[in-house]
């Protein structure tokens, strides 16, 4: 911006005009590249930016010969063309709700292959249909394989699975969906407990903690694979009435190459406490034994 302001002051000199034209052209080219990647209405916008930006760059080359008002208009058009790409990306990002760990700026880019790109919840273009982020499934080697076209899902292996239904729960890359009913349940008698709830994985616990404003324990750390707490430690906390509820589902635990404590905790809870269903989420009241 500073260089452009200086060049504008010296626009009667050819090097200054060339500098402005080159800067605008480079900005326009990159904007067109980014918009074209998004496809759809963004690609159409990119074509318009290419035409307008090219005309503005050419006008800046001869701006010293143009009337003052026309020269100023050419400068404004050049700025609009150069900023159209990043502005549209910023507006798209700000207007779309993003959740989980894999969030990106701008519209969804449909790219097929391992680790396919895409912003969770981002839309595919102006007035277009809703885009979807990559789907992730756990394979035998513990690595995610990415494809585009469906919302994130995590298929747990038959062994070491966690207690609780799958509906509404999060996982390694996405947070849980917390209903108002669930929030009310967790907030009941919250002041009497150190943690209003415990659940496997940091993504899940973060969602419930943000919804309630009260502490929620993340069993097993980020992806449920850390031995924190261990089964015995968790049992001691429950005996001291430090945790009110256990929320089933979420995380990968030992399946991601770490400790099986999270799975052991889930199994112990399932065997010793009565389950209740809130929406599609299975919850256990740890203050009441089965």
C-alpha positions in Angstrom: 0.0 0.0 0.0 2.8 2.4 0.8 4.7 1.5 -2.4 1.5 2.0 -4.3 0.9 5.4 -2.7 4.4 6.5 -3.6 4.0 5.2 -7.2 0.8 7.1 -7.6 2.4 10.3 -6.5 5.1 9.8 -9.2 2.6 8.5 -11.9 4.0 10.8 -14.5 7.1 8.7 -14.5 7.1 5.6 -16.6 8.7 3.3 -14.0 6.1 4.3 -11.5 3.3 3.5 -13.9 4.8 0.1 -14.8 5.2 -0.7 -11.2 1.5 -0.1 -10.5 0.4 -2.0 -13.5 2.6 -5.0 -12.6 1.5 -5.0 -9.0 -2.2 -4.9 -10.0 -1.7 -7.6 -12.6 0.1 -9.9 -10.2 -2.7 -9.5 -7.6 -5.4 -10.1 -10.2 -3.7 -13.2 -11.5 -3.4 -14.7 -8.0 -7.0 -13.8 -7.2 -8.1 -15.5 -10.4 -6.1 -18.6 -9.6 -7.7 -18.9 -6.1 -11.2 -18.2 -7.3 -10.9 -20.7 -10.2 -9.9 -23.4 -7.7 -13.2 -23.0 -5.9 -15.1 -23.4 -9.1 -18.8 -22.6 -9.6 -19.8 -18.9 -9.1 -16.3 -18.2 -7.8 -14.8 -19.1 -11.1 -17.3 -16.8 -12.8 -16.2 -14.0 -10.4 -12.6 -14.8 -11.3 -13.3 -14.4 -15.0 -14.8 -11.0 -14.3 -11.9 -10.0 -12.1 -9.5 -11.0 -14.9 -11.2 -8.7 -17.4 -11.6 -5.8 -15.1 -8.2 -6.1 -13.7 -6.5 -6.3 -17.1 -8.3 -3.1 -18.2 -7.4 -1.3 -15.0 -3.7 -2.4 -15.3 -3.6 -1.0 -18.9 -5.2 2.2 -17.8 -2.5 2.6 -15.1 0.1 2.4 -17.8 -1.3 5.6 -19.4 -2.8 7.2 -16.3 -0.6 10.3 -16.8 -2.6 11.1 -20.0 -6.0 10.6 -18.5 -8.2 13.3 -16.9 -7.9 13.5 -13.1 -11.3 12.0 -12.5 -10.8 9.2 -15.0 -7.4 8.4 -13.5 -8.8 8.2 -10.0 -11.6 5.9 -11.3 -9.0 3.7 -12.9 -7.1 3.4 -9.6 -10.3 2.5 -7.7 -11.2 -0.1 -10.2 -7.7 -1.5 -10.0 -7.9 -1.8 -6.2 -11.3 -3.5 -6.4 -10.1 -6.0 -8.9 -7.0 -6.8 -6.9 -8.9 -7.2 -3.6 -11.9 -9.1 -5.0 -10.4 -12.5 -4.5 -9.3 -12.2 -0.8 -12.4 -10.2 0.0 -14.7 -12.9 -1.2 -12.7 -15.5 0.7 -12.9 -13.4 3.9 -16.7 -12.9 3.5 -17.3 -16.6 2.9 -15.2 -17.6 5.9 -16.8 -15.0 8.2 -20.4 -16.0 7.1 -19.9 -19.8 7.6 -19.9 -21.7 10.9 -16.7 -23.7 11.2 -16.1 -26.5 13.7 -13.5 -29.1 14.5 -9.7 -29.2 13.9 -9.6 -29.0 10.1 -10.8 -25.5 9.3 -9.8 -23.6 6.3 -10.5 -20.2 4.9 -12.7 -19.6 1.9 -15.0 -21.9 0.0 -14.7 -25.6 -0.3 -12.3 -26.9 -2.9 -13.3 -30.3 -4.3 -10.1 -32.2 -4.5 -10.1 -36.0 -4.4 -7.3 -37.9 -2.8 -5.7 -38.7 0.6 -6.4 -35.8 3.0 -8.8 -34.2 0.6 -9.2 -30.5 1.2 -12.3 -28.7 2.4 -13.5 -26.4 5.2 -16.0 -28.1 7.5 -19.4 -26.5 6.9 -18.1 -24.1 4.2 -20.3 -23.5 1.2 -19.5 -24.2 -2.4 -20.1 -20.7 -3.8 -22.4 -17.7 -4.0 -26.0 -19.0 -3.7 -24.7 -22.6 -4.1 -25.3 -25.7 -2.2 -23.6 -26.5 1.0 -20.1 -28.0 0.6 -18.9 -30.8 2.8 -15.5 -31.5 4.4 -13.5 -34.7 3.9 -14.7 -37.9 5.5 -12.3 -39.7 7.7 -12.3 -43.4 8.5 -9.9 -45.3 10.6 -8.0 -48.0 8.7 -6.0 -50.9 9.9 -2.8 -48.9 10.3 -4.3 -46.1 12.3 -4.0 -43.5 9.6 -7.0 -41.6 8.2 -7.8 -41.7 4.6 -9.5 -38.6 3.1 -12.2 -38.3 0.5 -14.6 -35.5 -0.3 -18.3 -35.4 -0.5 -19.6 -36.4 3.0 -19.5 -35.1 6.5 -16.8 -36.3 8.8 -17.5 -39.8 10.2 -15.4 -42.1 12.3 -15.9 -45.9 12.2 -14.7 -47.6 15.3 -13.2 -51.0 15.1 -15.1 -53.8 16.9 -12.5 -54.1 19.7 -12.0 -51.6 22.4 -15.0 -49.5 21.4 -16.4 -46.8 23.6 -19.8 -47.0 25.3 -22.6 -44.8 24.0 -24.4 -44.1 20.8 -22.8 -42.4 17.8 -25.4 -39.7 17.1 -24.3 -36.2 17.9 -20.9 -37.1 19.3 -17.7 -35.7 18.0 -14.3 -37.4 17.5 -10.7 -36.8 16.8 -11.3 -34.0 14.2 -14.8 -32.7 15.0 -16.6 -31.5 18.1 -19.9 -32.8 19.5 -23.3 -31.3 18.8 -24.7 -30.3 22.2 -28.4 -29.9 22.5 -30.2 -27.6 24.9 -31.6 -30.6 26.7 -28.1 -32.0 27.2 -26.8 -28.6 28.4 -29.6 -28.4 31.0 -28.8 -31.9 32.3 -25.1 -31.1 32.7 -25.8 -27.8 34.4 -28.1 -29.4 37.0 -26.3 -29.4 40.4 -23.1 -28.4 38.7 -21.7 -26.5 41.7 -21.5 -29.8 43.7 -18.9 -31.4 41.3 -15.4 -30.6 40.2 -16.3 -31.8 36.7 -19.9 -31.7 35.5 -19.0 -34.5 33.1 -16.3 -36.6 31.6 -16.0 -37.9 28.0 -13.3 -39.4 25.8 -11.2 -36.9 23.8 -10.6 -33.2 24.0 -12.8 -32.3 21.1 -15.9 -33.7 22.8 -15.1 -32.3 26.2 -14.4 -28.8 24.6 -17.9 -28.8 23.0 -19.7 -29.7 26.3 -17.5 -27.2 28.3 -18.2 -24.4 25.8 -22.0 -25.2 25.9 -22.2 -25.3 29.7 -19.4 -23.0 30.9 -18.5 -25.7 33.4 -15.4 -28.0 33.6 -15.7 -31.2 31.5 -12.9 -33.8 31.8 -11.2 -34.9 28.6 -10.4 -38.6 29.3 -7.3 -39.7 27.4 -6.2 -36.3 26.3 -6.7 -35.0 22.7 -7.6 -38.3 21.0 -8.3 -40.5 24.0 -5.1 -42.4 23.8 -3.2 -41.0 26.9 -3.4 -42.9 30.2 -4.9 -39.8 31.9 -6.7 -40.6 34.0 -6.1 -44.3 34.5 -9.0 -46.6 35.4 -8.1 -46.6 39.0 -7.7 -42.9 39.2 -11.1 -42.4 37.5 -12.7 -44.8 39.9 -11.3 -42.8 42.9 -12.7 -39.5 41.4 -16.1 -41.1 41.0 -16.0 -42.4 44.6 -15.3 -38.9 45.8 -18.2 -37.6 43.7 -15.9 -35.3 41.7 -17.6 -36.2 38.4 -21.3 -36.0 37.8 -21.9 -37.6 34.4 -20.0 -39.8 31.8 -20.9 -39.0 28.2 -20.5 -42.1 26.0 -18.8 -42.0 22.5 -16.0 -40.1 20.9 -12.2 -40.5 20.7 -10.1 -43.3 19.4 -8.3 -44.5 22.5 -5.9 -47.4 22.2 -6.8 -47.8 18.5 -4.7 -44.8 17.6 -1.6 -46.5 19.1 -1.8 -45.3 22.7 -3.3 -46.4 26.1 -6.5 -48.4 26.4 -7.4 -46.7 29.7 -10.2 -44.7 28.0 -11.8 -47.8 26.7 -11.4 -49.5 30.1 -13.1 -46.5 31.8 -16.0 -46.6 29.3 -16.5 -50.3 29.8 -16.4 -50.0 33.6 -19.0 -47.2 33.5 -21.2 -49.2 31.2 -21.1 -52.2 33.6 -21.7 -50.2 36.8 -24.0 -47.3 36.0 -27.4 -47.0 34.4 -27.5 -45.5 30.9 -30.0 -42.8 29.9 -30.4 -41.3 26.4 -30.6 -37.6 25.7 -31.4 -37.2 22.1 -29.0 -39.6 20.5 -26.3 -39.3 23.2 -25.8 -42.0 25.9 -25.2 -40.5 29.4 -24.4 -42.2 32.7 -25.1 -40.5 36.1 -22.0 -41.4 38.1 -23.6 -40.4 41.3 -26.0 -43.4 41.0 -24.8 -46.9 40.7 -26.7 -49.4 38.6 
